[in-house]
Amino acid sequence: MSPSNNVNIKPPQVLIVGAGLAGLLLAIALQKANIPFEIYERSKFVRPLGGIMALNAGIFPALKQLGVYEDLLEISIPSVGFNIYSGDMSTIALLKIKGEKELVGYDRVVFTRPEFYQLLLSKVPAERIHYNKKVVSVIQTKDDVTISCADGTSCTGDILVGADGAYSGVRQEMFKQMQKENVLPVSDTQEFNKGYVCMVGTTRPLDPTDYPGLDAETSSAYQIIGKNTHYSWSAFSVLGNRIGWNVVSQLSTLEQSAEAKFGNAEWGPEANEAMINDVKDFLIPFGNTTMGELINATPTENISRVYLEDKLFESWHHGRVVLIGDACHKLLPSSGQGAVTSMQDAVVLASCLYDLTSLTSEGIQEAFQAYRKEQFPHVKEQYEASQINAKLIYGQTLLERCARYLIFNYMPMSIQAKASSKGMAYRPQVSFLPLVPKLGTGYVIPQKLSKRYEESLKATIAV
């Protein structure tokens, strides 16, 4: 049962710009809190990246609270490790942490990004999402915030959430105001870190007899690091006898980075014939498959060429505007934490909005500060981990190859298990719903219920 808004203030009217994963999960949480919201999406419709993604224990308790976890299991399969090969199919490392599920309490799971997106989308009332609404200006006053869109429409609310990706229009508008007030950190004006270009896709259903391991109960996962090339590539089996794949090219110069950039595109479905020709003969350990075979077995609309970049912004909010997900931190996908941290943002922000003390500028600032204070240290930790992991699984320099050899061959499994457990110790839950009990033998940062929610429970018991 959802909690009621039995407080002395009315709930805030929340404007969410961006109908991506973070924006949708925030909307789902706000529904549970009876906080009104509207979502404004710049595209006519959202077409998520055609590849796969993975989630772990860092977000599962919150997904259980919000009624998403069980549905997620229906579209995913467990991932219990992966094998790392050289381009000639010689083994570099077999990474599987023994007893990881007992330690953290959950399996990691893999699934296609479009299917997970549709799952979240199904949980949000269609009438709350407004498409083809590109924000062109944001005006804040002491009492409210107004967005104006390219189609001439506008909307006013108490709080504006920028969930509109790495090239967030909301962030750009927020930064303009901060620059006028001379409070924008210099680091936030700098460009994203650039280093990789990636092509991703998911095949149509394949015949398991042609691809050994495709129909296994857990994901068959392979990471391949090329020799004498700037490419690395991977393949993961997913539900429905399909293979999710990617190819990553390491960029060595600023000139290459500039050439590789596709305007402000992030997850667009842009194919690149030159890259396909480069990688079509690369081997994959699914019965000596080639990357070209997987690409040919992938519907064109399921192939995307994307530019990998990363940045952690210092400024996450200003006035009545707050940012979540890629709008305030873009991580490399090397550690699989980008989606996890983005959705954790949504969970923590929803809890802070539930506990608003007032709709004044001061009350809203207090909530935003609490949100950033909780999330920023954990995001920073994962941001740094993603950079290290990228060097290990994508890196082609001599130093990166040496580091990969030493870590994969000489790091004790006990240290790997400890690092894995530490990375998933932070599992924020929605503070205004019953907490999900801890699973696993490893340490988990304790959760707290909202004081307001606890008071409402006591009042309900008293009645």
N, C-alpha and C positions, 0 to 999 in steps of 0.2 A: 504494500500500500504506500502510495506517495505521501510525503509529509505535507502539511498545510502551511500556508504563509500566515501563521497566527502571530504577527508582530505588529508593532505600532507604525511601521512604514509600509507603503505599498511596494510590491516587488518591482525591480527596475525593468524598463523596456530595453531589451538588448538587440542591437543590430549586429548581425554576423555577416561579414563580407568574405565570401569564399565557401563553396560547397564541396571542399575536399574532405579528407578523412578527419582532420582535426575539427573542422567546422561542424561536420555532421555529428561527431561524438559529443561535442559541446552541446549541440541542440538536443540530443537525446537526454543528456544529463539535466539540462534546464527544464525539459518537460517533466522529469521526475520531481523537480523542485517547484513546479508550478510557476516558473518564471517565464513571462512572455518573451518571444523572440521572433525575428524574421531573418531569413537568409537571403543575401543578394549575391548572385553569381554572375561574373562578367561574361561568361560564354552562353551560347544558346542552349547548350547541354554540356555536361562534363564527360569527357572521354578519358578515363584513367589509363595510365601506362599499361601496355599489354603483357608485361612480364609478371614474375612472381614476387611474393614478399613473405616474410616470416615474422612471427610474434613470439614472445616468451613470457615468463612469469611476471615480468615487470608491469604488465598491463592486464593480465588475466583476471585478478580479483575484481578490478573495476568493471571489466566486461561482464563478469558474472552478476555483479550488482545491477547492471544496466540491461540485463536480459539479452546479451549478445553472444556470450561465450558458447553456449550449447549450439547455437546456430553456426558459429564459426567452426566448431568441430565437424559439422556435417559437410563442410566444403574443403576441409584440409586433411592432411596426413602428418603424422609425427616426423620430426627430423632429429636423428640421434647422433649426428656427427657427419663429417664429410672427408673424402679422400683427396689428397693433393698430389697432382702428377706434374711431371715435366712435359713439354710438348711432344716428346718422343714416347710418351706413355710410361716412362720409368717412374717409380714411386718416390715422392719426396716425403710424404708423411700421411699417416692414417690417423685422423683426429676423431677420437670418440672417448669422451670422458666417462669412465666406468662409474655407475651409480649416480649419474647426474640427476635423474628424475627423483630418486630418493632424497637427494640433497636439496633440490630446489622445489620439489613437489609437483612439478608440471613437466610435460614434454614441450619442447619447442614445436611449432607447427608451421607448415608451409602451404601456400595456396596461391591462386591467381589474384592479382590486385583488382581486376574488374569485378570478380565475384564478391570479394569482400566489400568493395565499394557499394555494390548493389544491395548487399545485406544491410549496411548502415543506412543507405538511402531509404530502404523499406521501412525503417523505424521512425522516419520523420514525416509528418503530414505533408503531402505534396503541396497544399495551398500555402505552406510556410516558406517555400523556396521560390524565389523570383529570378528567372534567368534573363540573360542578355542585359545585365545591369552593371555596366562598367563604371566604377566610381571615378569621377573626375575632380571632385573637390570635397573637402571635409571642413566644416565650420563648427568650432566649439564656442560655447558661451559658458557662463558660470552655472547655468541651469540645465543645459542639454547639449546634444551634438547632432549635427545634420549632415547627411551625405547627399550629394547631387550626382546624378548619373548621366551618361552620355546621351541617353534617350530623352532627356529633359525632365525626368521625374526626380523627386527628392523624398527623403524620409528623415524624421527626427526621433531620437530616442534618448535614453539616459546614459547608455554605454554603447560604445562602438568597439567591436572585436575584429581585428584584422587577421583573418585566417586564409588569406589569399596568396600564399606561396612566397617563394624566394624573392620574386620581383613585385612584392606587395605594393599596390597603389595606396593602400591605407598607411603603410609605413612611410612611403614617400611624402604623403601629405602631413603625417605627424612630424617627420623630420624637418619639413619646411617651417613649421611653426616653432620647433625647438631651435632651429638656426636663427630665426628672427629674435628669439628670446636669448640667444647666445648660450644655450645649455646643452647643445648636442656634442657629445664626445667626438674628437677628431677620428678615432678609430671607426666610428660608425659611418663615416663618409668615404671610407676606403672600399675598393672593389673586393669582390669575392675572391677567395683563393682558387686558382685554376690549375688543373693538373691532368684530367682524364676526360675522354669521350667514351660513351658506352652505347652499344646497340643491344636491345633486349627484345624478347618475344616469347610466345608460348605456342607450341605446336597444336595441331588438331589431334584427336585421339589416334594413337598408333597401335600397331600389332605387337603385343609383348613378346611374341616368338622372334621378332626381328630386333628387339631391343631388350636383352637380358637385364633383369632387375627393375624393369618398368612397372611391373604389377606387384612389387613388394609391398608389405604392409607399412613399412616406413620409407621415407624418401631416400632414393639412391642419389647421392649428392657428390658431384665431382668439381673440383677446382683445378684448372690446368694453367701452368705458368710457362709461357713460350720461351724457347731458346733462340737467341740471335734475332729477337723481334721485340717490338714495343707492345705486343699484345699479351693479354691473359684472357682466359675464357672459362665459363662454368656451365653446368647443366644439372638440373634437379628434376626428379620425377614428381609429378603432382597428381592429385585425384583425377580419375578419368583417363588413365593411361596416356597422359600428356607429359611433355618435357618443357620446362621453362629454362631458357638459356640466356646468356649474355656474353658479350665480347667487350673488353675494356682496352682502350689504347692509352698508354701513358704519353703525355705531351712533354717534350723536353725543353721547349723554348717558349718565350712569351709570344713570339710570332705565331707559332703553331697554335697556342691557346687562342689568340685573337681570330685566327682563321677557323677554328673549330666551333666558335661560339655562334649559336643560332639566334641572334637578336636576344629577346628575353624569354625564349621558349625553354620550358623545363621538361615536361613530359609529353611533348607533342609526338605524333605518329610519323615523323620524318624518316624515311628510309634513305640509305646512301649506297648507291651501287658500287662506288669505289671501295668502300669498306667491306661490302659483301664479297667482292672479288678477292680482296686481301685474305679473307678468313675462311673461304669456302672449303679449303683442303685441310683445315685444322682437325685433328682427331679428337673424338669424344669416347670415353670408355663404355658406351652402350653398344657392345658388339662391334667395335671398331667403326662406329658411325663417324661421319664427318660433319662439321658445322654447316657445310653447304646443304647436306641432307635435311638437317633440322630446319634451316631457313626455308628450304623448298616446301617443307611440311607445315609451315606456319602461314596462316592467312595474313595477307598484306596488312589488314587493319590491326593485327596483333603485333606488328613490328614497330618499334620506336627507336629513334636515335637521339640520345640525350647527352647533355653536357654535364659532367659531374664537377661540382664546385662546393666549397664549404665556407661557412663564416658563422661566428657567434657574435651577435650584436650585444652591446652593453645596454642599450635603451629598449625596454620592453613595453613601456607605457608612458603616457603623458596626458595630463588632464583627464578627459573621459574616454580616451582611446587606449586600448591594450592589444598586444600582439600575441599570437600563439603559433606553434608549428614552425614551418619554414620561414614564415614572415620575420621571426626573431632568431632562429637558429637553423641553419641548413647543414646537415651532417652528410659525410660520404656514406654510401651504403655498405661499406666494407664490414662493419660490425653489426649490421642489421638493426640499428637502434634509432634510425631516423623516424620511422612511423611510431615506434614505442614512445619516444620522448614527446613527439607531437601530441599523441593522444593522452599522455600523462599531463601535458599542459592543460588540455580540455578538462580533465578530471579535477585538477587542483583549482583551476579558475572557477569552475562551477561551484565548488565548495566555498571558495572565498566570496562569491557573489551571493550565495545563500546566506552567508553570515554578515552581509552588509549591515552596518549600524545606522546608516542614513543615506539618502540620495544626494546629499550635498557633495560638493567637490572634495571636501575633506574626507567624508566617509568613503567615497569611491577610491580616492588615493590610498587610503588605508588598506582597502581590499586588494588593490593592484600591487601594493608593496608587499603584502603578505604572500601573494601568488609568486612574485619574482623571487622573494627571499627563499621560498621552499624549493622552487624549480631550478633556479640558476645553477647552484652548485652541482646538482646531479646531471644537468645537461652539459655543463662544462666538462665533467668527468667523461661522459660518453663522447663528447666532441673530440677530446684528446685521444681517446681510445680508437675512434674511427680513423684518425689520421695515422696512428701506428699500424693498425690492421691493414689499411690501404697499402702502406709500404710493404707489408709482409705478403699480401696476396696479389697485388698489382705491380709492385715495384720491380724495375728491371736494371737499376744501377748496380754496380759492383758492391757497394756498401749494403744495399737492400738485399741482394742475393746472399751475402755473407750472414747478415742478421737473420734471414729466413732459415738458412742452414743450421745455425747455432740454436735458434729457438725451437724449431720443429724437431731437432734431433737430440737436444740435450736438456731441454726444460722438463723437469719431472712432472708426471701427470698430476701429482698432488697439488702442485702450484697452479696448473691449469684449472683444476677443479675449484681451487680456492678463488681464483680470479673470476671464474664463471659464476660462482655463488655470490661473490661480492657485487658483481654487476647487476644481479637480480634481487639484491636485498631491499632495494627501494621499490615499493609496490604501492603507490598512493591509491587510496580508495575514496569514493564519494563519501563525504563526512556526514551527509544527511540521509543515508540509507543504512540498513543493518550491515554490519561489517562481515566480510567473508573470513572464516577462520584460517589461520596460518596453515600452510601445507609445507612439507619438507623438513628435513632435520637441520638445514642450514639457518643462519641468522637472517631474520627479516626485521627491518626497521618497524617498530611498533606503530600502530595506527590509532588515531583518536577520533571520536565522534564529535560532531559539531555541538558546542554548548547549547545552542539554540534547539538543536534536534533532541538532545538529552532532556531539556526542559519540556519540550512538547510531549516526549514519551512519559515523563513523570506526570504531566497534567492529564494525559489520557488515562493513565493507571488510576489517578485520584478520582476521576469521573466514574 
